[in-house]
Amino acid sequence: MAKYKPSNEQNMSEALSLFLERYRLRRGFDDTLVLNAWDEVLGPSITRQTTSKRLQNKVLIVQLESAVVRKELLMVKSKIISSINEHVGREAITDLHLF
């Protein structure tokens, strides 16, 4: 009887994760996920108030048009960080700077 050889099969998420790690694309991929998560988590009203956003060293930097909206978001800053990380599925950001 022939010996059973273990299969090299992977599900799609494992294969994609391995691909991103091997070719060092994880950071850029996570950056894109975080920037899209800002729009999805905070909704269209905040998205309309957002003039620019970027990710630098796990810090999401967002510029807003309204000082009132900025103050309101600063009060729930930790909740926004945890919601975005949960949406992305990993700790993609550690801090949020609003200006």
Secondary structure, 3 states (H helix, E strand, C coil): CCCCCCCCCCCHHHHHHHHHHHCCCHHHHHHHHHHHHHHHHHHHHHHHHEEEEEEECCEEEEEECCHHHHHHHHHCHHHHHHHHHHHHCCCCCCEEEEC
